């Protein structure tokens, strides 16, 4: 497994043991005295569906450049960027 840089940022290039990654992230955060850990999980298909049917997912929150926003309130350009990032992440 290796980490690569893609159009949407960093992503895992091979099959990933997600449980191990989460365990490692939480463990490091706790050991370093962290009190908060924000995780973001993007699924391109879920984002496309939210854009096509905003009434079904009005409270879908996404992370955008350091702040949280409702996906349906973002511009089409911003939605496209998030979908592209999710696709790049696989």
C-alpha positions as YAML, in Angstrom:
chain: A
units: angstrom
residues:
- id: 1
  name: UNK
  ca: [0.00, 0.00, 0.00]
- id: 2
  name: UNK
  ca: [1.30, 3.45, -0.84]
- id: 3
  name: UNK
  ca: [0.03, 6.96, -0.65]
- id: 4
  name: UNK
  ca: [-0.01, 8.94, -3.90]
- id: 5
  name: UNK
  ca: [-0.95, 12.46, -4.88]
- id: 6
  name: UNK
  ca: [-3.86, 12.74, -7.28]
- id: 7
  name: UNK
  ca: [-6.04, 15.56, -8.61]
- id: 8
  name: UNK
  ca: [-8.12, 15.44, -5.44]
- id: 9
  name: UNK
  ca: [-5.22, 15.34, -2.98]
- id: 10
  name: UNK
  ca: [-3.67, 12.30, -1.36]
- id: 11
  name: UNK
  ca: [-5.22, 8.87, -1.78]
- id: 12
  name: UNK
  ca: [-4.34, 5.25, -1.12]
- id: 13
  name: UNK
  ca: [-3.20, 3.54, -4.33]
- id: 14
  name: UNK
  ca: [-3.96, -0.07, -3.33]
- id: 15
  name: UNK
  ca: [-6.43, -2.03, -1.27]
- id: 16
  name: UNK
  ca: [-6.62, -0.47, 2.14]
- id: 17
  name: UNK
  ca: [-7.27, -1.89, 5.58]
- id: 18
  name: UNK
  ca: [-9.64, 0.89, 6.61]
- id: 19
  name: UNK
  ca: [-10.02, -0.40, 10.16]
- id: 20
  name: UNK
  ca: [-6.25, -0.26, 10.64]
- id: 21
  name: UNK
  ca: [-6.06, 3.28, 9.28]
- id: 22
  name: UNK
  ca: [-8.82, 4.46, 11.60]
- id: 23
  name: UNK
  ca: [-7.26, 2.68, 14.56]
- id: 24
  name: UNK
  ca: [-3.91, 4.31, 13.79]
- id: 25
  name: UNK
  ca: [-5.43, 7.78, 13.34]
- id: 26
  name: UNK
  ca: [-7.40, 7.58, 16.58]
- id: 27
  name: UNK
  ca: [-4.43, 6.13, 18.47]
- id: 28
  name: UNK
  ca: [-2.01, 8.83, 17.32]
- id: 29
  name: UNK
  ca: [-4.55, 11.53, 18.02]
- id: 30
  name: UNK
  ca: [-5.15, 10.26, 21.57]
- id: 31
  name: UNK
  ca: [-1.47, 9.72, 22.33]
- id: 32
  name: UNK
  ca: [-0.65, 13.26, 21.26]
- id: 33
  name: UNK
  ca: [-3.35, 14.69, 23.54]
- id: 34
  name: UNK
  ca: [-5.86, 15.38, 20.79]
- id: 35
  name: UNK
  ca: [-9.40, 16.09, 21.90]
- id: 36
  name: UNK
  ca: [-11.02, 16.14, 18.49]
- id: 37
  name: UNK
  ca: [-10.55, 14.25, 15.24]
- id: 38
  name: UNK
  ca: [-12.52, 15.10, 12.11]
- id: 39
  name: UNK
  ca: [-12.87, 12.38, 9.51]
- id: 40
  name: UNK
  ca: [-14.25, 12.87, 6.03]
- id: 41
  name: UNK
  ca: [-15.58, 10.06, 3.90]
- id: 42
  name: UNK
  ca: [-16.50, 10.93, 0.33]
- id: 43
  name: UNK
  ca: [-18.34, 8.68, -2.05]
- id: 44
  name: UNK
  ca: [-18.65, 10.07, -5.57]
- id: 45
  name: UNK
  ca: [-21.92, 8.27, -6.27]
- id: 46
  name: UNK
  ca: [-23.52, 9.60, -3.07]
- id: 47
  name: UNK
  ca: [-22.43, 13.13, -3.99]
- id: 48
  name: UNK
  ca: [-23.85, 12.78, -7.51]
- id: 49
  name: UNK
  ca: [-27.14, 11.55, -6.07]
- id: 50
  name: UNK
  ca: [-27.22, 14.43, -3.59]
- id: 51
  name: UNK
  ca: [-26.75, 16.87, -6.45]
- id: 52
  name: UNK
  ca: [-29.41, 15.22, -8.62]
- id: 53
  name: UNK
  ca: [-31.90, 14.95, -5.73]
- id: 54
  name: UNK
  ca: [-31.04, 17.62, -3.14]
- id: 55
  name: UNK
  ca: [-34.37, 17.07, -1.38]
- id: 56
  name: UNK
  ca: [-33.23, 13.54, -0.38]
- id: 57
  name: UNK
  ca: [-29.98, 14.73, 1.26]
- id: 58
  name: UNK
  ca: [-30.59, 18.31, 2.45]
- id: 59
  name: UNK
  ca: [-28.28, 17.95, 5.44]
- id: 60
  name: UNK
  ca: [-25.31, 16.30, 3.72]
- id: 61
  name: UNK
  ca: [-22.28, 18.05, 5.22]
- id: 62
  name: UNK
  ca: [-18.94, 18.12, 3.36]
- id: 63
  name: UNK
  ca: [-15.53, 19.51, 4.25]
- id: 64
  name: UNK
  ca: [-14.37, 22.31, 1.93]
- id: 65
  name: UNK
  ca: [-10.97, 23.98, 2.35]
- id: 66
  name: UNK
  ca: [-11.05, 24.04, 6.13]
- id: 67
  name: UNK
  ca: [-14.77, 24.57, 6.74]
- id: 68
  name: UNK
  ca: [-17.93, 22.47, 6.68]
- id: 69
  name: UNK
  ca: [-20.77, 23.23, 4.29]
- id: 70
  name: UNK
  ca: [-24.03, 21.72, 3.14]
- id: 71
  name: UNK
  ca: [-23.32, 20.04, -0.18]
- id: 72
  name: UNK
  ca: [-26.56, 21.30, -1.76]
- id: 73
  name: UNK
  ca: [-25.66, 24.92, -0.97]
- id: 74
  name: UNK
  ca: [-22.33, 24.79, -2.82]
- id: 75
  name: UNK
  ca: [-21.94, 26.03, -6.37]
- id: 76
  name: UNK
  ca: [-21.89, 23.53, -9.22]
- id: 77
  name: UNK
  ca: [-18.16, 24.16, -9.62]
- id: 78
  name: UNK
  ca: [-17.52, 23.33, -5.95]
- id: 79
  name: UNK
  ca: [-19.73, 20.23, -6.15]
- id: 80
  name: UNK
  ca: [-17.82, 19.08, -9.25]
- id: 81
  name: UNK
  ca: [-14.51, 19.49, -7.40]
- id: 82
  name: UNK
  ca: [-15.70, 17.39, -4.46]
- id: 83
  name: UNK
  ca: [-16.99, 14.67, -6.80]
- id: 84
  name: UNK
  ca: [-13.64, 14.67, -8.65]
- id: 85
  name: UNK
  ca: [-11.79, 14.30, -5.35]
- id: 86
  name: UNK
  ca: [-13.99, 11.39, -4.35]
- id: 87
  name: UNK
  ca: [-13.43, 9.70, -7.73]
- id: 88
  name: UNK
  ca: [-9.66, 10.16, -7.44]
- id: 89
  name: UNK
  ca: [-9.73, 8.59, -4.00]
- id: 90
  name: UNK
  ca: [-11.35, 5.55, -5.52]
...
